[in-house]
Amino acid sequence: MNENKIGSFIQLSRKEKGMTQKDLADRIGVSDKTISKWENGNSVPDTEILSSLCQSLDISVNELLSGEKLPVETYPQRAEENMMNLLKENEDNRKNSTIQLVVGIVLGILTLILLLGITGGAGLHALVWFIDLPSLLGIILICAAVVLCSGVRGKKEVFCVAQKAVIPAGVFMALTAGVVLLVRLDDIEYIGPNLAVAFLSLTYAVLIYLILIPVNKRLEG
């Protein structure tokens, strides 16, 4: 499907009906930002909303997917083409979802391995190591795993899920370091590094969260 062509057709059909983006959004139960995304070619309507969208614009689903008004003689052929495209797209989406899930699980396992190294590895006790890499890397791995397992694909959705996951990821790593610290209080070598992990994990999480706020606002605009 040509997202830009479909978006332009939605915009043209909406204007022909004398509706604003908000008018159309209110009719079909979405936000005007969603309508804007469709019309800009950044995404296409979900299948469950196609019927109400087409009814509001007084067009057929076949015309919407084709991105243009269709003459009677070409209607059956285009309907078959659109159906095949939808089936292929659904199949591709299922394959991509499976790949994302597998990669997300692998990243989650790598995160656990990293945590074990941060909190218990004998060669990882230098404070500079914690400042340079592991705390930040652990948060990024957790967020990446959550995004991949969630199955989202759009740029805005990916950053939105990442923003929601980053603080819990930082808290998780900080709590892990705290638990290890409580268990190993008798070993002075573990106190400093694990306090560093706990503090820096929360600090990095907050910083990433603050960075993602303007990024998501920009994508919404």
N, C-alpha and C positions, 0 to 999 in steps of 0.2 A: 504493500500500500504506500502511496505517496502522501506522507503526512502534510507536507506543505500545500499540496493540491486540495486535500480534504479540508485543511484549515481555511484556505481561501474560499472554498465553497460554503463552508459553514458561515463565514463572515458575510459573504454575498447574500446567502439565503436569509440570514438574520436581518440584514439591512433592508432587504426587499419586504420583509414583514413589519418593518418600522420598529424593531425592538433594539434596545440597548443590550450590552452584555449582561447587565444586572437583571433586566427583564427576562432574558432567556434563562439565566441561571436560576432565578426564582421559580420559573415554570417547571424546570426539570429537577430541582433540588440539589444543585451544586453551587459552588461559589463563582463569582464573576472572574476570579483569578484562574479558575479551571477553564472557563470559556476562553479567556485570553490565551492560555497555553495551547488550547486546540487551534485557535485561529492563527497563532504564530508558528504552528507546525512543530511545537515542542513535544506534543503527545497527541494521542487520538482517544476518542471516547471509549469507555469500557463497553463490552457487549451488552451488559445488563441495562445500560442507559440509552442504547441506540434507538429503541422503539419510541420512547418518550421524546427524545431529541428530534427524531424525524417527524413525529406527529406535530411538534411545536413549530417546526420549520416548513411543514407541508411538503416534505420530500419523502422519497422511499429510501430504505436502507441501502438498496443497490446503488442509487444515485449518490448517497453519502459516501459509500466506500469507493465509488468511481471518481468522486470529486467533481461531478458535473451532471447537468440535466441530460437524460438519455432519450434518444428517439425510440419509438416503439420497435423498429426493426432490429435494433442492436441490443435491446433489453435482455433477451434470454442469454445471448452470448456473454455479455458483461456480468450477468448474475452468476453464471457458471465460473467465470474467471475469478470473481470476487470470492466465491465459496472456496475455490481451490487455494486462493491466497490466504484466506482465514485458516483453513485446515493446516497449511504449511506453517503459518505463523504460530499457531497453537502448538504444533509439534516442536518447533524450534524453541518456544518458550519452555516447554516441559524439559527438553534436553538441557537448556541453560539453567533452569531451576535445580536440576539434579547436580550439575557441575558446581553451581554456587554452593549448594548444601555440602557437598563433599569437601570443597576447598575451605568452607567455613569451619567444618569439624576439624580438619587438619590444622587450621590456624589456632583453634581452641586448644588442641593437644600441644602445639608448639608453645602456646602461652603458659600452659601448666609446667612444661619442661623448663621454660625460662624462669618461672617463679621458683621452682625448686633450686635452680642454679643461683638465683639472686639471694634467696633466703638461707641456703645451706651449703653452697659450694665453697670449698676451702680457698679456691683461687679468686673469689669474687669479693673479698673483704675490703679492698681499697675504696675509699669514699669517691674518688674520681670516677670509678667505673659506674657507680650508681648515678652520678650527675650526668655522665656522658650518654648512657644508652639504655640500660635494662628497664628502668621505670617507664620511660617514654615509649620504648618499643613494646612493652607489655600492654600498655593502654591502647596503642595503635593496633596491635594484633587482636585484642578483645573486640574493639570497635569493628574491625574488618570482618571478624568472624560473625558478629551480630548482623552486620549489613548483608553479608552473603547468605546467611541462614534465613534472613527475613524474606529473601526473594525479590526485593525491590530492584528496579532497574533505572528509572529516571534519575537524572542528576540531582534534582531537588529532593526527591524521596530518599536518595542515598545519604545526602548531607543531613537531612532531617533525622533519619534513624541514627546516624553517627552522633549527632548532637545529643540525642536522648540517651545514647549508650555510654558516652564518655565519662560522665560523673560516676555512674555505678561502676564503671571499669576501674576508675581511680580508687574508689572506696574499696572495691574488692581486693585490689593489690595492696592497699594500705592495711586492710584487715588481715590479709594473709601474712604480711610482715609482722603485724602486731601479735598474731597467734604464735608465730615462730619465736618472737622475742620473749613472750611469756614462758614458752617451753624451755628456752635456752638462757634464762636470766643468770644462771650460774656461770655462763661462759662470756666473759667480758668482750671477746672478739666479735660476738654477734650483736652486741647492743648498738654500737654506732652504725654499722651498715644497715641494720633493719629499721632503725629510727629514720635513717636517710631515705630508705625505700618508702616508708609510710608517709613521710612529709612530702617528698618529691612526687610521689604518685598523685597525691591530692592536688599539689601545686600544678603539675602538668595537666591534670584533668580540668581544672578550673580555667587555665590559660587556653586550652584547646576549645573548651565550651564557649568562652568569650570571643575567640576568633571566629567560630562558626556562626555566631549570632548575625554579624553583618553579611556573611556569605549567604546564609539562608534568606535574609531579607532581600538581598540583591537578586537571588534566583526567583523569589516570589514576585518581584517587580517585573 
